[in-house]
Structures are given as C-alpha cells and as structure tokens.
Amino acid sequence: MAIAGEPVERVKHQVTGLFAPERADDLREVMTQLPGIKLVSVDFQNAEAVFEYAPGQAFPSVKADDIVKQF
C-alpha cells in the first residue's frame, strides 16, 4: 500500500544490458513514462543507474523485498 508523504529515496540499481552511452536519451525518455520514478544519472561503465522514487508510491502493491525484482 502506498504511503502518503513517504520520502523519496535515491537508489542505485545495476541495469542488465546497460552498455551503450549513445542510448542514454532513449533510456531517459522511457523513464518519463514511469510515474513516480526519476532517472538521476547513468554510469555505463559499471552498468548502473541512479533513480529517485518513494518505494511505497512507485510500487504500491509490491513487498519491500521484491521492489528491485519488480523494477
């Protein structure tokens, strides 16, 4: 269940298949379609991206332990 006023967290996720810097704009565009999730930065060398979101709001029906898998 989403929590009203839940603080936004900055989270780093490893992204499988993230290797083409020339596709950064495409990734940013896709991320605008996911409400409540903001792409902050992309590290192609380490295949990681930093996102900002409030877990309970971005993934309201997902258990905390399953958010990374759902993402």
N, C-alpha and C positions, 0 to 999 in steps of 0.2 A: 504494500500500500504506500502511495506517495505521501511524503511528509511535507506539509506546508511550511515554508520558511526554512527548509533544510539547507544548510550551507553548501555552496558549490565547492567541489574538490578539484584539484589539479592532479591528474593521474597520467602516468607514463605507461603505455602499452606497447608490447612488441607486436609488430604487424607483419604477418607472414606474407611474403611476396612484395614487400616494400623495397624496391631497388632502383627505380627509375626516376631520378630527380626531375626529368622533363615532364613527368606526370603529376607534379605537385599541385598544379592548378586544377587538374581533374579531381584529385582527392579532396581539395578544399571545396570544390563545387558539390561533390557528392555529400560531404559532411553538412552542407547548408540544408540538406533535405531531412536531416535527423533532428527533430525538435529537442531542445534542451541539452544538446551536445555541441561544444565548440572545439574546433581543431585549433590548438595554440601553436604548435611547432612540429616539424618533421625532421627526423635525423635518418637520412637514407643510409648512411654508412653503417649504422647499428640496427637498421630496420625497426625503429621506434618512433612513436608519435606521442605528443602530449596533448591531452584533451581536458576540457573543463566541463563538469556536469555535477548535478546533485543526484547521486545514485537512486534514491527513492523516487525522484521525479522523472528521471530519464528512463528508468526501468521499474515502473511501479508494481509489476506483478512478478518480479524476479527476486529470488532469495539473494541475500548479500553475497553468499559464497559462489553464486552462479553468474554474477554480473559480467565478469571477464569472458566467460564462455558465451553468454548471450550477446555481448558486444560484438 
